[in-house]
Amino acid sequence: MTDSLTIALAQLNPTVGDIAGNADRVREIRARAAGEGADLILFPELFLSGYQPEDLVLKPFFHAKLEEAVDALAAETADGGPAVLLPTPRRTPDGAIQNAVLLLDEGRVVTARAKYDLPNYGVFDEKRVFQAGPMPGPINFRGVRIGVPICEDVWTPDVVECLEESGAEFFLVPNGSPYEAEKEDTRLQLVLNRVTESGLPMAYLNQVGGQDELVYDGASFVVNGDCTLAHRLPAFEEAVTITRWSRQDDGWVCAEGAKARPLDRHASMYHAMVLGLRDYVGKNGFPGVVLGLSGGIDSALSAAVAVDALGADRVHCVMMPSPYTSRESLEDAADAAGKLGTRLDSVDIEPAMTAFDTMLAPIFDGAAPDITEENIQSRSRGLLLMAISNKQGKMLLTTGNKSEMSVGYATLYGDMCGGYSVLKDIYKTDVFAICRLRNRGLDALGGAALAGEALLGPAGEVMPERIITKPPSAELKPDQKDEDTLPPYDKLDDILHCLIEREMSLDEIVARGHAAETVQKVWRQLDLSEYKRRQAPPGVKVTPRAFGRDRRYPITNAFRRIL
């Protein structure tokens, strides 16, 4: 039995499916931690496969490769260096697939524990691919009984209570908890509840990085048995910290270490967009991105995120004016590209508009122009951008926000064309707030240390003030404004938040001061636009109810109440 342990917490960014690369990260961190005297290293949930692996874990060949990697890593622990708590998918002898954590030590797999509480809500469908393990007991390591509940196992009291009653002396928790705005506080309160109930310290280790629509923000921490915070790792970046634990008269205590400052809501949303885009582009091997820069606020913010994520040399902006494009938009697009340092090309779409008018004239037979011609403009732009994407190999970045996508204020095969959207889950009112925050400079995004490490764009203003202050417009017809078609964005976003995130009834929303006919119209637009959203590209999730895996409504849907 030992009275002290040095434990490394490895807040890392794995790549789903890159078993060899993830295993090499284990080796790299193990060598580093050995130099700092670590006895044990904890990695995030399902680190070896990457999280979430989804249906990859149903492939027997995938498990064969995982098992090869586990055997090799286990054998390497015979060197007397640190032991490893390695989370990985695991096949049991009877063929069940579990979300597990393995203790690798002394050249072998010493023991395994499986996740008991499999989440099956929101973005999680673990019951579909994993089999729950039995209620776990502690892992005996150097004579110390360590509870290792996995992620969801600590969201309810049962597993922690069982481990405490079975003699656990403290908890090490591997997690794959996706980012949502203000979720960091939720996690801390959750752990405080478990620590209060058990009286035992808990280290909560979360992964970091982007995986398709999900972003993992890290922000790991350690709470002692008296509910004091011992460590807090930074959000949105990799970090490996050495924690020193000692047995005292009233139980185990983790010595205090560095405590990173939490980010505020809009700063964290910005970092989530940057990290999500950086990893989507990088992990999928794109050389960069191309996007339409219209002179409006959504494309300006998308371009700023892209430059901060990838660097200006990997971002190609294209202005595509029509006869309805204002002089101010041309100036603002050029100014924004200049501030960001990106390439900006201009391609006039009027010849395409004329060509389509000519080609379709016999079929339209003199019909008056309407939204059809507006959509032709948007689709001409989408065609041009996809051509540039195909020719250069760069991914096309779409620029629509959540408010627009909610009510269908977007054109299929037009401005919805692309491979990824950083604003997909960002309401328009948040777009304005985030733009103002970014224009204050990198220090406003969490301090010079974090921003300087994570963001690659200019230190100061990235878009002209007029982009933020002028009325939003699609500029598809003369003197067009968004509010000609939509309610003011502050009202629209409140109604949408009530409908989407809060699932409120129409009567409850009207009671907040909204006109009944406006609420009814927005609800109808929200439901009718589901078919568009099914065809939209993936994008960064920042709210508790993002379109796609979080919110799945039927396209054919007659449940629309008439007030």
Secondary structure, DSSP 8 states (H G I E B T S, - for coil): --SEEEEEEEE----TT-HHHHHHHHHHHHHHHHHTT-SEEE--TTTTT-S--GGGGG-HHHHHHHHHHHHHHHHHGGGS--EEEEEEEEE-TTS-EEEEEEEEETTEEEEEEE-SS---STT--HHHH---------EEETTEEEE---GGGGSSHHHHHHHHHTT--EEEEEE--B--TTHHHHHHHHHHHHHHHH---EEEEE-EEEETTEEEEB--EEE-TTS-EEEE--BSS-EEEEEEEEEETTEEEE----B-----HHHHHHHHHHHHHHHHHHHTT---EEEE--SSHHHHHHHHHHHHHH-GGGEEEEE---TT--HHHHHHHHHHHHHHT-EEEE---HHHHHHHHHHHHHHHTT----HHHHHHHHHHHHHHHHHHHHHH--EEEE---HHHHHHT-S-TTTTT-SSEESSTT--HHHHHHHHHHHHT-GGGGT-HHHHHHH--S-SS--S-HHHHHS-----SSTT--GGGTS--HHHHHHHHHHHHTS---HHHHHTTT--HHHHHHHHHHHHHTHHHHTTS--B---SSS-BTTTB---SS-------
